[in-house]
Amino acid sequence: MDTIVEFLVFVAVILIVSFVGAYLPMTTRATDKQMHLMIAFSTGVFLGILFLILFPEAVRESDAYGIDIMTVMYVALAGFLLMFTVDFLMKHYKKAECDCDDCLDHHSHSVTSLSAFFGLSIHAALDGLALATAFTLDASVGVVILLALSIHKAAEVFSLSSTFLLAGGRKRSMTYMTVFCLITPIAALVSYLLLGGAESNITGPAFAFSAGVFMFVTMLHMIPEAFHRKDIKISSLLLMLIGLLIILCVVILMGNSGL
């Protein structure tokens, strides 16, 4: 098979997996309890992405280009502070409709979903770059990489879709998820066609910035959201651990490549 055709098949698989994972939570009307359980699972996925993929990959990629660990941490801190500022401004200028608990809760969910969308979009673009780079450097292991990335992608988009559904508005969720599902394929094609899949010395700092964003979203939004219902805390903990375990399995499958 021609190389470009084979790569297009890989991109198509990622696109299909992304759309299936994104729209699966929208096929049924989940209760508030079920939605919070899905958020708990998503929290585990986000924790896995943060500590098992983003930070290790940021350090590894930066070290390959002689970028020291403190620079990586500074960039990660910048990502965290930027997300904190964006979150603060969103809460300050986008007030809840009233001060009742339901309106305040819905407003909090909306901010959480947008924060997650921003952080995951950066990571999705890096996924595209990583796929193109790996394919160019060693196409013979492309199938294994594609499988691992597909599992990772399915869990990622399922998690993000769940956060948007919790914020309310199925049509709004579909719009955001459609845009999100296109990010990785487009980034992969641009990287492959224009950059030839070559690695860049900005890849490490980009992963570090994304890690900072992820840390803010996970620690200050996802974890509190997953565990604020007292009646499902044990179930939430188990689902969070399952989500984390899935990402751990993906990392092991990929041989700690962090793609």
Buried (B, 14 or more C-beta within 10 A) or exposed (E): EEEEEBBBEBBEBBBEBBBBBBBBBBEEEBEEEBBBBBBBBBBBBBBBBBBBBBBBBBBBBBEEEEBEEEBBBBBBBBBBEBBBEBBEEBBEEEEBEEEEEEEBBBBBBBBBBBBBBBBBBBBBBBBBBBBBBBBBEEBEBBEBBBBBBBBBBBBBBBBBBBBBBBBEBEEBBBEBBEEBBBBBBBBBBBBBEEBEBEBBEBBBBBBBBBBBBBBBBBBBBBBEBBBBBEEBEEBBBBBBBEBBEBBBBBBEBBEEBBB
